[in-house]
């Protein structure tokens, strides 16, 4: 992704403090970040560092305590169809079919659209995520990977400019996760959506990202932004560029290792839970 690409989301001095009674937790501190048009940004950090908090602030679901947050230069003051979010736990309606779950978001934006146009849009999304044979199935009949495909399609249904993903593959087994990573990069290439993706997996970050934003232990601050100077589709990294890929992995491990130790030491000292 070109460094000259225009920023879509701009975070300047973003901080977030959670207050519950007399207890206060500073989750984020002085985060400065630009998310550029068409790029795939991964937020990587130890548990409790505030990476999911930052994602929900970008989505407009949480307000920052300090700092300035903008999309195309306009303040982000709440949720918007321009920013779609994919959750870790799928968040599907169990009583709706695959088609109906995907169409749910369209019901708000396309309420007056011609039924044929709406159905064509849903059919295209079903094909995009490879669930043609399961369009009439309800979530309990689907595997974890298939349910996450439905969740991704539902988010894409409203055609958001930015897709925000909160550890979407964290609950999947290794084989399914590998397949979903491939599917996600195929979909990202096909749709050219700007994507912000939260993970705690270093190999996943190196595999998917144009840039990896490494956050410190709580309070989360940007420790380093690591550009991944490899082709987008990196599935054959062992044959094509294993040396460079492993070098990137090693650098990310070095950056993150100390932060994980700080996070664990802080939790033992203060006896507080994580705010991801």
N, C-alpha and C positions, 0 to 999 in steps of 0.2 A: 504494500500500500504506500502510495507516494506521501512523503512528508509534507508536500504542498497541498494535500487535500484539505478542503475547508472543514473546520470544526463544526460539529452539530451540537454537542453538549459541552459546556464549559463549566468547570468547577473551580472556584477561586476561594481559597481560605476556608474550605468547608470543615466545620466541626459539628459534633453531635454529642450532647450530654443527656443521659437518661436519669430522671429523678423519680424515685419512689419513696415517699415519706422523707425520712432523714437520710436515706441512702442515695448516693449519687455515683454514676459511672460515666466516665468520659470515654466514649467509644471511638471517636474520630477527632483528629486535631490537624488543622491547617493542610487540608488536602487540596492540591492544585493539579488539575488534569483536564486535558482536552481530548474528546473522543471525535475522531475525524470521519468524514463521509466514507462509508463503504468498508471500514476496517473492522477487524475482529480483535477486541481488547479483552484480555483475561485479567481478572483481579485474583491475585494469589497471596495467601498469607496464612498464618497459624490460626487455629480455632480461637474465636473471641477477638479477632483483630479489627472487626468492623467492616469486613468486605461486603457482607450481605446488607448491612446497614447502609453503606454507600450506594449499593444498587437500588435499594428502596427509596433512597433520597433522590437518585436520578429519575426513578419512576414517578416521583411526586406523591408517593404513599407516606413518606416521612418528610417532615420539614427540618432543615438543618438548624442547629442552634446558633451557628455563626457562619459567615461567608456568603458568597453570591453564587447562584446556580442558574444557568441559562441554557435555552435551546434556541438555536438560530438568533441569539442575541436577546431573546425575550425571557423574562423571569419564569421559572418553573414554580408554580404555586399549588399544583395538585395533579392528580392522574390525568392522562390524556390518551386518546386512541393513537396518537403519534408515537407513543412508547408502549409497546406490548411487553408483557412479562410472562415467563415460563417458570413455574414453581417446581421445587424438588419433589413434592408429593402428588404431582399430576393435577389435583384439584378438578377432577372431572365430575359431572353429575351422573351418579350411578343409575338413575332411572331413564337416562337418555341414551340413544344409540350413538355410534361413531359420527354419523352424519349430523345428528341433532346437536351433539356437543360442539362440533366444528361450526355449525350454523348459529350457535347461541350468540356469539359476538356480532354476527351479521344482523341479528334481529334488532340490535340497537341502532346500527348505522344504516342498514338497508331495509328498514321497516316498510318503506313505501316502494321498494324496488320491485320490479316485475318478478314473479315467482320463478320463471324460467332462467332469468339472469342470476338470481340468487342460487338456484340449484346448480347451474353451470359452474359457479364459483366454488361451491362446496365440492362438487365432483372433481374439479381440477386439483383441489387441495388433498382430497382422498388419494388421488393418483400420485401426487407429489410425494406423499409420505408412505406410499406403497401399501395401502390398506384396502385395495379395491374389493377383495373378497370378504371384508369384514365391516362394510359400511353400515349394515343393519344390526351389528352386534353391540351389546352393552358392555361396559367396562369390565365386569366380572369375568367375561369370556376372553379377555385379552391378557397377554403377558405384560410384564412391566415395561419392556421396550416398546411394545405396541401402544400402551396407554400414553407413554411419553410422546410418541409420534402424534397421537391425537391432540395432546396438549400443545405441541408445537404448531400443528395445523390450525388449531383454534386461535392461537395468538396471531398467526399470519393472516387469518381470515379478514381482519380489518385493515390489512395492508399498512402496518405501522412503519415509520421511518427507522425506528430503532427497536431492536429486540433485546430485552434484558433477561438473562437466564441465571437463576439462583441454584447452583449445584444440581442441574437437572438430571444428571446421571449418577448421583451419589448413592441412590438406593438400588442400583442395578448390579447384577453379577458381572464379573470381569468380561466374559464373552459377549454378553448383551451390550455392555458399555462400549466395548471396542466397535461393535456394529453401529451403535448409535452415534459415536464420534464420526464415523465415516458418513453416515446419513446426514448429520448436521453440516459437515463441510460441503457435501454435495448440494444441500438445500441453500446454504449460504452463498455458494458460487452461483446457483441458479437464480436466486432472488436478489443478490447483491445488497442484502440488508446490512446495515451497520449493527454490530452485535457487541454486547458487553456480557461477559460470561464469568461467573464466580466458581472457583474450584479450590480445593486444597491439594490437588494432585499435580505434582510437578511434571510428570510425563504428559498428562492431558494438556496442561498449559502449553508446553513446548510443541505439542502436536497440532494444536488448534490456532494459536494466536499469531497475529501480526505483531502485537506488542504485549508483553507481560508486565503488569503493574504489581510489583512486590510491596506488600504492606508490612509494617513493623507490628510487633506485639502491641496490644492495647496500651495506650490509645493509638489507633491505627494512623500512621503517617506513611507517605510514599518513601520507601527506602531507595528504590531504583526502578526505572522503567527500562525493560530489556527488549530491544527490537529483535525479532526472529527473522534473520536474513536468509530464509529458505523458501522454496516454492510452497504455495498454499497447500497443495495435496501432497502430504509427506508420508503416505502409508508405506512406501518402499524405502524408508530412510536407511535401513540396514544395508541395502545394496547401493543406494545412490549417494548418500552423504552421511554415513554413520559417524565419522569422526567429528564433523561440525555439530551434529545433533547431540552427541554425547557430551561435547564441550559445553553446549548450551545447558543441558541437564545438570552438569557439574556446577556451572555458575549459579543456576537457580538454587541448587541444593545448598551451596555455600551461603547464599544470601538468606535463605529461609531457615537454615539450621539453627543459627544463633537466636533467631526470633522465636522459634518453637521452644527453645530452652528458657528464654525470658518469660514466655507466656505460661509455661508450666510452673516456673518458679513463682510467678506472680499469683497464680491461682492457689498454690499451696500456702503462700504467705498470707493472703487476704481471705481465702476461703470463699471466693466469688465464682459464679458460673460464667460461661462464655456468652458473648454477644457477637455472633458471627458476622 
